[in-house]
Amino acid sequence: MSDGFTTAMELLLGERPSLEDVQRAAGLLQAASDVGNAEASERCALLDALGSARPPDWDRALHFLVKAAAQGSRSAQEQLLLLADNHADPEVPDDATPDFWLNLRREIPLQRRMEAGEKESLSETPRIRLIRGFATAAECRWLVALVRQRLAPATVFDTDTGAQVTDSSRDNSFLVLRIGEMNLLTEVIRQRISAGTRLPVPLFEPSQVLHYAVGQRFEPHHDFLDPTNSAYHDSLARFGQRIATFLIYLNDGYEGAARDFGGKVQQKVGEMAGDAKTQAEGLYNQAAGQAEQQIARLSDVIKDQPMTSALVAIGIGYLIGRFTH
């Protein structure tokens, strides 16, 4: 017979948990938290931030995160340290007491952590915006460490069945941050994305952390689902259409990737024009000029601020993707 925490996680990680499932899981997690289960306390923090079982309550969420830290959760301790100072890698003091975590919670500027920063326009058609320093280097390193050992081959939508499958067009690895992998820090970053896009968090798909080794790629594609393809009807009915892609670079070294991205844009513009040779050349040259300007600007930004957020769809290294619909 499973314990309350295990039962709660089974309910939350089910294929389509109902509101009753989530509320029951929340009750089981709180009961486990009350008897000293640090992992249950951390999950309670996430559920209160998400508003899964009741309206979102960030004060209550931080209360449970402090409780988890005091109960010995290393993850909760590191999250509190990062929320208090997101420019320093979290180093947990050996002599930290419950009062230490409570006092640290009082130092967290929560609303500031959810602010996105100013947007810069790189292109109007397609619409591309960039936010410098969207996530700090310490936040990025922590996210990479969170997923590094759990990455799996990335998938695409099968055009015949609508199922998620591996395909030769995409050979990078990824991890989808579902409720079992999310935490309060990832939810703060989702709130930051919401502020930057002016789209509410309930519209978001689960975030994905993507890893590209040298030479790996995701071939040019559309992020939206073709509504005329019946294989996508179930997904569109459940979740709606994708309307934006938000990418955060989690490590540096993207200059070459940006140039490659510009080249792919130029190539696709030429293909798009078909037999209209004169029009193709004009569109190609226009796109090439815009791409070169954007690449130069993006390279300057990357050199000044390696850990940037950019609405650009290709790179080498780690990035966190957020699709909204």
C-alpha positions as a Python dict, from the first residue, in 0.01 Angstrom:
ca = {
    (1, 'M'): (0, 0, 0),
    (2, 'S'): (151, 333, -103),
    (3, 'D'): (203, 625, 134),
    (4, 'G'): (19, 957, 100),
    (5, 'F'): (301, 1134, -80),
    (6, 'T'): (334, 859, -342),
    (7, 'T'): (-41, 850, -397),
    (8, 'A'): (-51, 1228, -434),
    (9, 'M'): (221, 1228, -699),
    (10, 'E'): (51, 944, -887),
    (11, 'L'): (-266, 1152, -897),
    (12, 'L'): (-83, 1464, -1018),
    (13, 'L'): (120, 1280, -1281),
    (14, 'G'): (-178, 1097, -1430),
    (15, 'E'): (-271, 1141, -1795),
    (16, 'R'): (-555, 1387, -1733),
    (17, 'P'): (-593, 1458, -1360),
    (18, 'S'): (-932, 1604, -1269),
    (19, 'L'): (-983, 1894, -1029),
    (20, 'E'): (-1091, 1639, -769),
    (21, 'D'): (-765, 1447, -825),
    (22, 'V'): (-559, 1763, -778),
    (23, 'Q'): (-750, 1867, -466),
    (24, 'R'): (-712, 1520, -316),
    (25, 'A'): (-341, 1523, -398),
    (26, 'A'): (-304, 1864, -233),
    (27, 'G'): (-463, 1734, 84),
    (28, 'L'): (-238, 1427, 88),
    (29, 'L'): (71, 1641, 31),
    (30, 'Q'): (-19, 1878, 312),
    (31, 'A'): (-73, 1584, 547),
    (32, 'A'): (269, 1445, 451),
    (33, 'S'): (421, 1790, 500),
    (34, 'D'): (273, 1810, 849),
    (35, 'V'): (456, 1493, 951),
    (36, 'G'): (793, 1614, 824),
    (37, 'N'): (809, 1511, 457),
    (38, 'A'): (1029, 1783, 301),
    (39, 'E'): (954, 1680, -56),
    (40, 'A'): (581, 1705, 15),
    (41, 'S'): (631, 2053, 158),
    (42, 'E'): (813, 2160, -158),
    (43, 'R'): (531, 2022, -375),
    (44, 'C'): (280, 2214, -162),
    (45, 'A'): (477, 2531, -236),
    (46, 'L'): (449, 2467, -609),
    (47, 'L'): (76, 2390, -598),
    (48, 'D'): (4, 2712, -408),
    (49, 'A'): (204, 2914, -662),
    (50, 'L'): (31, 2742, -954),
    (51, 'G'): (-315, 2778, -804),
    (52, 'S'): (-386, 2417, -899),
    (53, 'A'): (-609, 2321, -605),
    (54, 'R'): (-709, 2670, -490),
    (55, 'P'): (-639, 3031, -599),
    (56, 'P'): (-266, 3117, -628),
    (57, 'D'): (-115, 3227, -297),
    (58, 'W'): (253, 3321, -314),
    (59, 'D'): (282, 3398, 56),
    (60, 'R'): (158, 3049, 133),
    (61, 'A'): (388, 2908, -135),
    (62, 'L'): (692, 3070, 26),
    (63, 'H'): (574, 2949, 367),
    (64, 'F'): (584, 2590, 240),
    (65, 'L'): (921, 2646, 70),
    (66, 'V'): (1066, 2770, 400),
    (67, 'K'): (912, 2468, 572),
    (68, 'A'): (1068, 2233, 315),
    (69, 'A'): (1407, 2401, 361),
    (70, 'A'): (1385, 2367, 739),
    (71, 'Q'): (1291, 2000, 693),
    (72, 'G'): (1611, 1946, 493),
    (73, 'S'): (1512, 1980, 126),
    (74, 'R'): (1828, 2081, -58),
    (75, 'S'): (1623, 2194, -358),
    (76, 'A'): (1407, 2421, -143),
    (77, 'Q'): (1715, 2564, 28),
    (78, 'E'): (1881, 2647, -304),
    (79, 'Q'): (1560, 2800, -441),
    (80, 'L'): (1530, 3031, -140),
    (81, 'L'): (1891, 3139, -176),
    (82, 'L'): (1844, 3211, -548),
    (83, 'L'): (1520, 3398, -492),
    (84, 'A'): (1693, 3616, -232),
    (85, 'D'): (2004, 3677, -448),
    (86, 'N'): (1968, 3557, -807),
    (87, 'H'): (2319, 3668, -905),
    (88, 'A'): (2500, 3424, -674),
    (89, 'D'): (2516, 3047, -707),
    (90, 'P'): (2328, 2904, -407),
    (91, 'E'): (2566, 2779, -137),
    (92, 'V'): (2380, 2626, 156),
    (93, 'P'): (2543, 2710, 494),
    (94, 'D'): (2633, 2404, 699),
    (95, 'D'): (2493, 2564, 1014),
    (96, 'A'): (2165, 2694, 866),
    (97, 'T'): (1880, 2679, 1119),
    (98, 'P'): (1502, 2702, 1060),
    (99, 'D'): (1524, 3068, 1163),
    (100, 'F'): (1786, 3126, 892),
    (101, 'W'): (1542, 3016, 622),
    (102, 'L'): (1258, 3218, 774),
    (103, 'N'): (1472, 3532, 781),
    (104, 'L'): (1593, 3467, 427),
    (105, 'R'): (1234, 3446, 306),
    (106, 'R'): (1177, 3803, 437),
    (107, 'E'): (1459, 3927, 211),
    (108, 'I'): (1307, 3793, -112),
    (109, 'P'): (1190, 4073, -347),
    (110, 'L'): (930, 3849, -509),
    (111, 'Q'): (766, 4104, -739),
    (112, 'R'): (1106, 4216, -869),
    (113, 'R'): (1196, 3856, -951),
    (114, 'M'): (887, 3840, -1174),
    (115, 'E'): (972, 4150, -1378),
    (116, 'A'): (1079, 4080, -1736),
    (117, 'G'): (1284, 4385, -1835),
    (118, 'E'): (1266, 4603, -2145),
    (119, 'K'): (1203, 4451, -2489),
    (120, 'E'): (1401, 4540, -2802),
    (121, 'S'): (1260, 4490, -3150),
    (122, 'L'): (1473, 4280, -3387),
    (123, 'S'): (1206, 4236, -3654),
    (124, 'E'): (843, 4322, -3718),
    (125, 'T'): (781, 4056, -3985),
    (126, 'P'): (827, 3804, -3839),
    (127, 'R'): (778, 3964, -3499),
    (128, 'I'): (1093, 3902, -3294),
    (129, 'R'): (1172, 4067, -2962),
    (130, 'L'): (1478, 4039, -2738),
    (131, 'I'): (1508, 4101, -2362),
    (132, 'R'): (1861, 4148, -2234),
    (133, 'G'): (1955, 3963, -1918),
    (134, 'F'): (1613, 3801, -1885),
    (135, 'A'): (1757, 3533, -1655),
    (136, 'T'): (2075, 3570, -1452),
    (137, 'A'): (2379, 3348, -1500),
    (138, 'A'): (2317, 3186, -1161),
    (139, 'E'): (1955, 3107, -1248),
    (140, 'C'): (2063, 2960, -1581),
    (141, 'R'): (2330, 2740, -1424),
    (142, 'W'): (2082, 2613, -1166),
    (143, 'L'): (1827, 2522, -1434),
    (144, 'V'): (2089, 2338, -1639),
    (145, 'A'): (2195, 2139, -1332),
    (146, 'L'): (1830, 2062, -1255),
    (147, 'V'): (1776, 1881, -1586),
    (148, 'R'): (2121, 1766, -1698),
    (149, 'Q'): (2083, 1403, -1587),
    (150, 'R'): (1722, 1367, -1705),
    (151, 'L'): (1742, 1471, -2070),
    (152, 'A'): (1592, 1244, -2336),
    (153, 'P'): (1572, 1256, -2718),
    (154, 'A'): (1351, 1546, -2828),
    (155, 'T'): (1027, 1471, -3011),
    (156, 'V'): (804, 1624, -3277),
    (157, 'F'): (436, 1588, -3365),
    (158, 'D'): (377, 1298, -3603),
    (159, 'T'): (186, 1440, -3901),
    (160, 'D'): (-9, 1113, -3947),
    (161, 'T'): (-107, 1032, -3588),
    (162, 'G'): (-49, 1351, -3388),
    (163, 'A'): (161, 1153, -3140),
    (164, 'Q'): (496, 1274, -3007),
    (165, 'V'): (772, 1082, -3187),
    (166, 'T'): (1143, 1111, -3252),
    (167, 'D'): (1233, 1215, -3606),
    (168, 'S'): (1547, 1271, -3813),
    (169, 'S'): (1456, 1640, -3849),
    (170, 'R'): (1537, 1693, -3481),
    (171, 'D'): (1828, 1529, -3299),
    (172, 'N'): (1872, 1739, -2984),
    (173, 'S'): (1768, 1632, -2634),
    (174, 'F'): (1514, 1786, -2398),
    (175, 'L'): (1315, 1760, -2077),
    (176, 'V'): (955, 1873, -2042),
    (177, 'L'): (904, 2041, -1706),
    (178, 'R'): (578, 1887, -1591),
    (179, 'I'): (448, 1914, -1236),
    (180, 'G'): (693, 1648, -1115),
    (181, 'E'): (993, 1848, -1245),
    (182, 'M'): (870, 2203, -1181),
    (183, 'N'): (944, 2398, -865),
    (184, 'L'): (888, 2745, -723),
    (185, 'L'): (1186, 2893, -908),
    (186, 'T'): (1068, 2765, -1247),
    (187, 'E'): (726, 2910, -1169),
    (188, 'V'): (881, 3248, -1090),
    (189, 'I'): (1049, 3239, -1431),
    (190, 'R'): (717, 3149, -1596),
    (191, 'Q'): (564, 3452, -1425),
    (192, 'R'): (852, 3657, -1567),
    (193, 'I'): (775, 3522, -1915),
    (194, 'S'): (411, 3615, -1862),
    (195, 'A'): (515, 3971, -1779),
    (196, 'G'): (735, 3987, -2089),
    (197, 'T'): (472, 3853, -2329),
    (198, 'R'): (161, 3993, -2158),
    (199, 'L'): (10, 3647, -2181),
    (200, 'P'): (-133, 3480, -1867),
    (201, 'V'): (45, 3173, -1730),
    (202, 'P'): (-266, 2949, -1761),
    (203, 'L'): (-222, 2970, -2140),
    (204, 'F'): (127, 2819, -2123),
    (205, 'E'): (227, 2470, -2221),
    (206, 'P'): (472, 2296, -1989),
    (207, 'S'): (818, 2452, -2028),
    (208, 'Q'): (1088, 2255, -2205),
    (209, 'V'): (1462, 2266, -2143),
    (210, 'L'): (1641, 2192, -2469),
    (211, 'H'): (2002, 2083, -2514),
    (212, 'Y'): (2191, 2108, -2842),
    (213, 'A'): (2529, 1940, -2862),
    (214, 'V'): (2769, 2064, -3129),
    (215, 'G'): (2625, 1974, -3468),
    (216, 'Q'): (2275, 1898, -3344),
    (217, 'R'): (1979, 2085, -3490),
    (218, 'F'): (1606, 2118, -3529),
    (219, 'E'): (1534, 2173, -3897),
    (220, 'P'): (1327, 2480, -4001),
    (221, 'H'): (965, 2426, -3899),
    (222, 'H'): (652, 2596, -3777),
    (223, 'D'): (569, 2586, -3406),
    (224, 'F'): (196, 2616, -3471),
    (225, 'L'): (-15, 2309, -3557),
    (226, 'D'): (-184, 2294, -3896),
    (227, 'P'): (-558, 2305, -3817),
    (228, 'T'): (-641, 2133, -4149),
    (229, 'N'): (-452, 1819, -4038),
    (230, 'S'): (-698, 1591, -3856),
    (231, 'A'): (-409, 1432, -3664),
    (232, 'Y'): (-375, 1754, -3464),
    (233, 'H'): (-745, 1802, -3386),
    (234, 'D'): (-732, 1637, -3042),
    (235, 'S'): (-435, 1845, -2931),
    (236, 'L'): (-592, 2166, -3063),
    (237, 'A'): (-921, 2084, -2892),
    (238, 'R'): (-748, 2022, -2558),
    (239, 'F'): (-490, 2299, -2560),
    (240, 'G'): (-566, 2543, -2840),
    (241, 'Q'): (-329, 2684, -3103),
    (242, 'R'): (28, 2793, -3039),
    (243, 'I'): (63, 3169, -3086),
    (244, 'A'): (416, 3245, -2962),
    (245, 'T'): (751, 3087, -2887),
    (246, 'F'): (968, 3219, -2602),
    (247, 'L'): (1328, 3100, -2574),
    (248, 'I'): (1581, 3174, -2300),
    (249, 'Y'): (1948, 3107, -2369),
    (250, 'L'): (2093, 2924, -2070),
    (251, 'N'): (2457, 2936, -2176),
    (252, 'D'): (2679, 3137, -2410),
    (253, 'G'): (2842, 3060, -2745),
    (254, 'Y'): (2555, 3148, -2980),
    (255, 'E'): (2721, 3376, -3235),
    (256, 'G'): (2759, 3098, -3490),
    (257, 'A'): (2406, 2977, -3425),
    (258, 'A'): (2266, 3323, -3488),
    (259, 'R'): (2451, 3342, -3822),
    (260, 'D'): (2322, 2997, -3917),
    (261, 'F'): (1969, 3108, -3826),
    (262, 'G'): (2002, 3412, -4053),
    (263, 'G'): (2118, 3190, -4337),
    (264, 'K'): (1819, 2962, -4299),
    (265, 'V'): (1586, 3263, -4309),
    (266, 'Q'): (1743, 3376, -4637),
    (267, 'Q'): (1717, 3028, -4786),
    (268, 'K'): (1348, 2993, -4698),
    (269, 'V'): (1263, 3334, -4844),
    (270, 'G'): (1415, 3224, -5174),
    (271, 'E'): (1221, 2897, -5172),
    (272, 'M'): (896, 3075, -5084),
    (273, 'A'): (899, 3285, -5402),
    (274, 'G'): (881, 2990, -5643),
    (275, 'D'): (919, 3076, -6014),
    (276, 'A'): (905, 3454, -5969),
    (277, 'K'): (1280, 3495, -6013),
    (278, 'T'): (1293, 3874, -5992),
    (279, 'Q'): (1072, 3880, -5686),
    (280, 'A'): (1278, 3601, -5530),
    (281, 'E'): (1602, 3794, -5571),
    (282, 'G'): (1448, 4109, -5425),
    (283, 'L'): (1305, 3926, -5125),
    (284, 'Y'): (1629, 3736, -5078),
    (285, 'N'): (1842, 4051, -5076),
    (286, 'Q'): (1604, 4230, -4842),
    (287, 'A'): (1599, 3936, -4603),
    (288, 'A'): (1976, 3898, -4623),
    (289, 'G'): (2028, 4262, -4528),
    (290, 'Q'): (1785, 4241, -4237),
    (291, 'A'): (1936, 3914, -4119),
    (292, 'E'): (2289, 4058, -4120),
    (293, 'Q'): (2175, 4358, -3916),
    (294, 'Q'): (1993, 4135, -3669),
    (295, 'I'): (2288, 3897, -3640),
    (296, 'A'): (2525, 4188, -3569),
    (297, 'R'): (2293, 4326, -3302),
    (298, 'L'): (2238, 3985, -3147),
    (299, 'S'): (2612, 3909, -3142),
    (300, 'D'): (2680, 4240, -2963),
    (301, 'V'): (2414, 4160, -2705),
    (302, 'I'): (2553, 3811, -2649),
    (303, 'K'): (2906, 3943, -2598),
    (304, 'D'): (2783, 4200, -2346),
    (305, 'Q'): (2537, 3966, -2170),
    (306, 'P'): (2600, 3595, -2236),
    (307, 'M'): (2287, 3476, -2054),
    (308, 'T'): (2022, 3646, -2264),
    (309, 'S'): (1665, 3577, -2354),
    (310, 'A'): (1589, 3589, -2724),
    (311, 'L'): (1296, 3498, -2944),
    (312, 'V'): (1525, 3309, -3180),
    (313, 'A'): (1467, 2948, -3270),
    (314, 'I'): (1808, 2785, -3300),
    (315, 'G'): (2122, 2750, -3088),
    (316, 'I'): (2396, 2528, -2951),
    (317, 'G'): (2387, 2459, -2581),
    (318, 'Y'): (2102, 2478, -2333),
    (319, 'L'): (1789, 2684, -2358),
    (320, 'I'): (1448, 2681, -2200),
    (321, 'G'): (1154, 2700, -2435),
    (322, 'R'): (807, 2817, -2359),
    (323, 'F'): (524, 2775, -2600),
    (324, 'T'): (195, 2955, -2542),
    (325, 'H'): (-136, 2907, -2708),
}
